[in-house]
Amino acid sequence: MGVLTDRVALVTGSSRGIGAAIGKLFAEEGARVVLHGRDAEALASVQADIERVGGGAISFRADVTKFSEIEAMRSKIEERLGPVDILVANAGGSFSPPGPIEETDEAGWHASVEGNLTATFLTIKCVLPRMKQRKAGNIITISSSAGRKPHPNAPIPYSAAKAGIQILTQAVAAQVGPLGIRVNCIAPETILTERNQQRIPEAQIKTLIEMHPIRRLGTPEDVARAALFLASEQSAWITGMILDVAGGAVMVS
Ligand SMILES: NC(=O)c1ccc[n+]([C@@H]2O[C@H](COP(=O)([O-])OP(=O)(O)OC[C@H]3O[C@@H](n4cnc5c(N)ncnc54)[C@H](OP(=O)(O)O)[C@@H]3O)[C@@H](O)[C@H]2O)c1
């Protein structure tokens, strides 16, 4: 018996990277995992990995910046598996380059805010009513160390959107705690996903490692284990928390 046996867990943005690691770990722990993304091939590959080791997963494609698409996915999940017990609103990313604010174009601003803050809002808005009806549920959002502390080289639209996710998480946690629903947020530092391994030059990785008291960068599995803790009853009395998964690079009191 795993700690999430028979729980229906929707992990948005689980066609790759951190979301895929969360989906795989939740499936290992007995959850019925709903994988989500836009890339059908990548989704099929993660689903096959889960099924190969005896786990259960289904996959849906939807754009999380569009409420109608998330709502259609929610309805199909309920038909196939029943209501969502655990939501990990993970889909997102930085959609504008770092740079001076006056050189940040409006399209980049909107893309980062829509793709992170609005997407998280829409996903929670869609899934929460059924959780409230059932007086049970667990929501995990994903911020970033970029939303925890200002850094001159961080993309400002992304940092602002992620900081918005943190207060959104806490406001919802305060609203729904009395109904038995917990809402927490994970703020990862640089995580060596497939994309980051391709994108970040070796020399920069060395510099980044030096910024971490625990002398390595994070892995998708580091974030997945933190998500498992928040999704399980091990964290039953924790809500409204921002959990830095950051190798000590972020220490906020
Ligand atoms: N990696 C890091 O160092 C790091 C650090 C701090 C925070 N984070 C946060 O952690 C989360 C996951 O990051 P990651 O590095 O694992 O990203 P990634 O490898 O780029 O994967 C992003 C995932 O989100 C999905 N996605 C993005 N926008 C979407 C949209 N509009 N509609 C539907 N799906 C969408 C992608 O789907 P498709 O590819 O199928 O389209 C993919 O599954 C993000 O919120 C990110 O901001 C990452």
The ligand as a MOL file (V3000), in Angstrom:
LIG
                    3D

  0  0  0     0  0            999 V3000
M  V30 BEGIN CTAB
M  V30 COUNTS 48 52 0 0 0
M  V30 BEGIN ATOM
M  V30 1 N 13.1190 23.7450 -13.7650 0
M  V30 2 C 13.3750 24.6780 -12.8650 0
M  V30 3 O 14.5460 24.9930 -12.6000 0
M  V30 4 C 12.2540 25.3580 -12.1330 0
M  V30 5 C 12.5950 26.1660 -11.0300 0
M  V30 6 C 11.5730 26.8120 -10.3540 0
M  V30 7 C 10.2650 26.6340 -10.7400 0
M  V30 8 N 9.9620 25.8520 -11.8160 0 CHG=1
M  V30 9 C 8.5380 25.6900 -12.1720 0
M  V30 10 O 8.2060 24.3150 -12.1490 0
M  V30 11 C 7.1870 24.0470 -13.1140 0
M  V30 12 C 7.6580 22.9430 -14.0580 0
M  V30 13 O 8.8630 23.3820 -14.6720 0
M  V30 14 P 9.7740 22.4230 -15.5660 0
M  V30 15 O 11.1350 22.9870 -15.5020 0
M  V30 16 O 9.5210 21.0130 -15.2470 0 CHG=-1
M  V30 17 O 9.1760 22.8050 -17.0080 0
M  V30 18 P 9.2760 22.0940 -18.4370 0
M  V30 19 O 10.2270 20.9690 -18.4230 0
M  V30 20 O 9.4240 23.1860 -19.4090 0
M  V30 21 O 7.7750 21.5010 -18.5630 0
M  V30 22 C 6.6820 22.3840 -18.5080 0
M  V30 23 C 5.4070 21.5720 -18.4830 0
M  V30 24 O 4.2930 22.4760 -18.4270 0
M  V30 25 C 3.4590 22.2680 -19.5510 0
M  V30 26 N 2.8690 23.5400 -19.9460 0
M  V30 27 C 3.4540 24.7620 -19.9510 0
M  V30 28 N 2.5640 25.6970 -20.3390 0
M  V30 29 C 1.4000 25.0350 -20.5870 0
M  V30 30 C 0.1090 25.4550 -21.0360 0
M  V30 31 N -0.1820 26.7400 -21.3030 0
M  V30 32 N -0.8550 24.5300 -21.1510 0
M  V30 33 C -0.5920 23.2250 -20.8930 0
M  V30 34 N 0.6070 22.7710 -20.4770 0
M  V30 35 C 1.5880 23.6780 -20.3320 0
M  V30 36 C 4.3560 21.6430 -20.6110 0
M  V30 37 O 3.5610 20.9150 -21.5370 0
M  V30 38 P 4.0560 20.5350 -23.0280 0
M  V30 39 O 5.5510 20.5360 -23.0120 0
M  V30 40 O 3.4430 19.1820 -23.2480 0
M  V30 41 O 3.4970 21.5790 -23.9150 0
M  V30 42 C 5.2350 20.7500 -19.7550 0
M  V30 43 O 4.5540 19.5580 -19.4060 0
M  V30 44 C 6.9040 25.3740 -13.8120 0
M  V30 45 O 5.8080 25.9990 -13.1910 0
M  V30 46 C 8.1750 26.1610 -13.5630 0
M  V30 47 O 7.9750 27.5530 -13.5990 0
M  V30 48 C 10.9330 25.2040 -12.5310 0
M  V30 END ATOM
M  V30 BEGIN BOND
M  V30 1 1 1 2
M  V30 2 2 2 3
M  V30 3 1 2 4
M  V30 4 1 4 5
M  V30 5 2 4 48
M  V30 6 2 5 6
M  V30 7 1 6 7
M  V30 8 2 7 8
M  V30 9 1 8 9
M  V30 10 1 8 48
M  V30 11 1 9 10
M  V30 12 1 9 46
M  V30 13 1 10 11
M  V30 14 1 11 12
M  V30 15 1 11 44
M  V30 16 1 12 13
M  V30 17 1 13 14
M  V30 18 2 14 15
M  V30 19 1 14 16
M  V30 20 1 14 17
M  V30 21 1 17 18
M  V30 22 2 18 19
M  V30 23 1 18 20
M  V30 24 1 18 21
M  V30 25 1 21 22
M  V30 26 1 22 23
M  V30 27 1 23 24
M  V30 28 1 23 42
M  V30 29 1 24 25
M  V30 30 1 25 26
M  V30 31 1 25 36
M  V30 32 1 26 27
M  V30 33 1 26 35
M  V30 34 2 27 28
M  V30 35 1 28 29
M  V30 36 1 29 30
M  V30 37 2 29 35
M  V30 38 1 30 31
M  V30 39 2 30 32
M  V30 40 1 32 33
M  V30 41 2 33 34
M  V30 42 1 34 35
M  V30 43 1 36 37
M  V30 44 1 36 42
M  V30 45 1 37 38
M  V30 46 2 38 39
M  V30 47 1 38 40
M  V30 48 1 38 41
M  V30 49 1 42 43
M  V30 50 1 44 45
M  V30 51 1 44 46
M  V30 52 1 46 47
M  V30 END BOND
M  V30 END CTAB
M  END
